[in-house]
Structure formats: C-alpha cells, structure tokens
Amino acid sequence: MVAEVQEFDAKAFVKVRASLDAREQSWLTWAGSIYAFIPGEKRQRLFKMVGMSVSRCIPAEQEGVWDFVSRELTYYLDPHTNEILHQWHNPWTGETLPVMHVANNPVQGYFQGQFPAQVDGEIATFVFDLFPTYPNPLAGDDRFRDYSPQAIYQAAELFKLTVPLAELLNPELNSVSQLHLGWDRIGPWLPWMKMGDRPGQLIYSAYGSKVGGLAELPPQLQSEINTRVPAYQSAPQSPQDESDVTSWIYFKQHFADYLAGVTFPISE
C-alpha cells in the first residue's frame, strides 16, 4: 500500500508537537551519533549525543494560530563510554578543548496553516526538510577567526515525526500519546571545536520519542536538569521577548567562560 499525502490543520499539528491545552507541557527526547564528514577521509564518529525538549503551545489572538515556546538541551557524549564530555581532544589540531553542550533557551515560533503528512494505514508521518541559511553571528569578529569565520551559517535539518492517526483525529484528545522522531542534520563544525576554515562538516543521525515527563528522560538528562539547569524542568509560560538561542549565539555569549574552561552548560 502506497502512503497517501493528507493535509492537517495547525490544530492537529499542535497535538503532535505539544498539546491543545496550554497548561500542559510536552517532552521529547532523542539520542544518536555525530560524525565528521571530510572530503577524502573515512567517516569518524566523534560523539554520541542525548537531548531533550520541553515545550508548550499557546493559542494566539489570531484564530488558527498557536505560539510555540520551548527549551532544549543536547549533550555530547564519549562515543565509547557514553559519558558526558567536558573536554575534547581535537584529532586534527592536537588541542584539548572545553565542550560546550547545547543549551537553547528559548526556542520558539508559531504554527498556522496546513501541515502535510504521509498517511500509511494507522500512522501519519510529518516530514520537514529545513535548510537554514543566514549570516553567521560570529563572522567579522577577530575573536572568532579560529572558531567560526564563515560569513554564512548553512545547514540541513531533516525531521520525521510519526504518530498514531487515530489519536491525531480524535477530537477528545489534546495531545497524541505516542510520537517517534527521526532527525538527521548536516552542518558546519561547531565553534567550540576550533576548526576554523578547515574543510568538512558534521553529520548528525538521531532518533527519539515523546515521553511523559522529566522522570522519563534518560538518567543523565534528569541529573543535569535537577542539579545544574533547573530552568529546563518546565517550558516557558508565554512567548519570550528575546531571540532564539543557538549554539553560535550561546558561544558568543559565553566565550569568556569557554576560554576559562568552565563546565557547560552554564549552571542556572
């Protein structure tokens, strides 16, 4: 049976990514590997990773529009021991560097319009192939010449969100109970890797799911959130008056801490 493309409105997609009840928050977690992809070289797995997002959707004043607010973490792990890395030996430069984990707070946007999905029997899969391209916030600053000198940030983010069709269509449910996430990413070297303008990219390959709450996250994430970054115990209550945080912006904000060799993410 060939999957059929169907259109779903924003209200349905809110049930996928969060909940129609703004009092409720939604939790996603993911895990996977990150590889170096360099022309002429064999692939090399640099890190494993584990991450999470806590989010909620809030009806906007405009009919059919929902504001999306969230916070997300991703930790880089030793590919052999699965332990959280705080220092990394760069095999190309020989330097040992602080590891700056992902701590994006906030990440926000809005949902409106139609969302196509592949419907195959009892499941629906939303596919998002995104290609963010914008000026590199570190470019043009001599402090970051050895870290991320490129004028343009360019990447590919490939998402697949699979949910039960019956739950998606059930008007009595505010949120789907099951979600399976596939995420692949092609992107530049991370600034903290201090790769400068060396050729190559990072390939991310991850999978994940929706979970019922903080207590269902992987133990490493629970420990970090409960002891070091408690802001990630909950999603924002409303849209924030600040820009989204990315790894590049976070690096710029905390460059002095990075040079001092502090442990990331910065304890909140």
N, C-alpha and C positions, 0 to 999 in steps of 0.2 A: 504494500500500500504506500503510495507516494504522499508525503506530507503536504498538507494544504495550507496556504498562507491565509490567515484571517486577521482582520483589524480589530483591535480592542481600544476602548477609550481610556483616557488618563485615569479614570476612577478604577478601572480594572488593574492598571499597572501599579497604582498606589498599593493595592492589595499584594502585589508581587514584592515590591521593594520595601514596603513598610506596612502601615495599617491605615484604614479609613478613620480610625479613632485616634485623634491627635494626642490623647492621653497615653496611648500605648507606644512603646518603642520597639524597634526591630533589631535583631542581632544577626550578623553574618560573620562567618569565619572562613579562612582559606589557608592552604598550605601548598608548597611546591618547591621548585628549584629555579635558580638563576644561573645562566650560562654566559660565558664570554664567547662572542662570535667575531672572530678576527680573520680577515682575508688571508688565505694561505696557511692557517693554523687549524689544528684539530680542535674540536669543541672541548671546553673545560668547564665543569661545574664549579662555580666559585662559592655559591651559598645555597643552603636550603632556606626556606622562609616560612613564617607563620604570621597571620594577621587577622584583624577583626575590624568591623564597622558597627557602630551603634547609631541608629537613625530614627527619625520620625517624619511624618508628613502632616502639614497643617493646611486646612482649606484657606485659600486666598480670597480676597474680596471679589475678584473676578470669578464668575461662575465657570466651573470646569477646570480650575487651575489649583494646584496644590504646591505649596512651598515644601522643599525637601531640605532638611538640616541633618548633619551627621558629624561624627568624629571617627577617625580611623588610625589604626596602628599597623605597622608591619615591622617585624624583627628579622634581621639577617642572622642565620644560624650556621654553625660549623657544618660543612657537608658530611662529615664523618661521625661526629659525636652528637649532633643536633642541639648543642648548647648555644645559648645566645652569645654572639661575638661582641666583644668590646674593643678589640684590636684586630687588625687585619694586615697580614704581610702581603704587600703588592708584589707578585712574582715578576712583573715586568720592570719595575723600578728599584726593587730591593728595599723599599721603605716599609716601616711598620706604622700604620695609621689608625687614628680613632675611627670607630664605626658609628656613623650617625644613622640611627634607625628612623623609620618613617613615623612621624607624629603630626598628622594633618588635622588641625583643629582651628576653624571648621572646614568642612567640605559641604557645599550647599548648591542648590539650584531650584528648578521648578519642573513640574510635569503638566503638560497640557496637550491636547490634540489626540492623534491616533498613534497606536503602537502596534506594528505588525508582528505576528508570531507564526512560527511553523507549528501547525497542529497535526499531531500524529497519534491517532487513537485517543488514549486517555491523558496525553500530556501535551503541553504547549511550551514552546521554546522561543524566547525573545532573544534576537541576535542583534548586537550592537558592535559595529566596526567603526571605531573612532580614530581620527588621525589629528591629534592636537598639534598645532604649529603656531608659534608665537615668539616674540622677542625674548631671548634669554635674559632673565633679570640679573644675571651675573656678568653679562658681556660689557666690555668697555671699562671695567674697573680693574686696575692693575693688581689689586689684591687677589683676584681670582684667575689670573692669567694661567697659572699652573693647574687649576682645578676645573674650570669650565669656560674656556674663552670663546666658544662658538657664538655667533651673533643670533642664531635662531635655535630655539628648542623645538625638536621634532620627534614624534614618537607614533606608535600604533598601539591601540588598546582594543583587544578583541574579546568581547564578552558574550557568553551564552547563559541565559537564566531559564531553567526548566522547572515547571510547576504542574501540579495536577489540574487538568482542565475543569473537572467538576467543582473544585474549590474556587477556581477563578470565576466561574459563572454563578456560584451560589450567592444570592443576594443577602443571605443571612450571615455571611462571614465577612469580617472586617479585614482579614489577612489570610493568606494561604499558610498552611502549617508546614509545608514542605517546599524547599527550593534547593535546586542543585546548580552550582555555579561553575562555569568553566571560564578561565581568564588567561589569555596569552598577551604578552607585551613585547614590543621591540622598542628599545630606547637607548639613549646615549649613556656613556659612563656616568656614574653618579659623582657629583662634585667631590665628596669626601674620599673617593678612590684616588684622587690626584693623578688622573690620567692625561690631563691637558688636552692636546690636539692629536693624541695617538689614534690611529685608525681602529675601528671596531665598534661593536655595540653590545648591549646586554639583551639576552632573550629570557623572558620570564614564562614559566609554564606552571599554572596553578589550578587547583580545583577547590570547591568549598560548598558550604550549605548554610541554610538558616538554622539557628539554634534558639532555644527557649529563653536564654538569659545568660548573665555573666557566669553563673555556676556551670554552664555547659560549654564554655570556652575551653581550649586547651590549657592545661595547668600552668604553663609558662606565662600565658597572657593573663590568667587570673591573678597570678602572683604579682606581676608587674603593675597591673591596674590597681590592685588593692593596696600595694605598698609604695609605689613610686608615682603613678599618674592617675590619681583617683578621678580626675575630670572625665575619664573615659568610662566611668561607671554608668553614665547616662548621656543621652543625646541632648542637644540644646532644646530649650522650651519654645524658641521662636527664631526666626531668621536673624542672623548676626549682622551688625553694621560694619563688618570688616571683610576683606577679601579672603578668598580661599587660600589656605596654606598648602604649598607644595614642597617637595624635598629641596628644590632650588631656593625657594624663599626661606625655608627653615635654615638652610645652610648659611644664607646671608645674615639672617637674624642672629645666629649663634656661632658665627665664625670665630669670635674671640674664645668662646668656650671650647670649640673644636681644637684650636691651637693650644689651649691649655690642657687638652687631653681629658676633659670631663667625661663622665658616663652619660650616654644618651639612651633614651630621650631625657631631656632635662626634667628633673623631678618637679612636679607641680604641687 
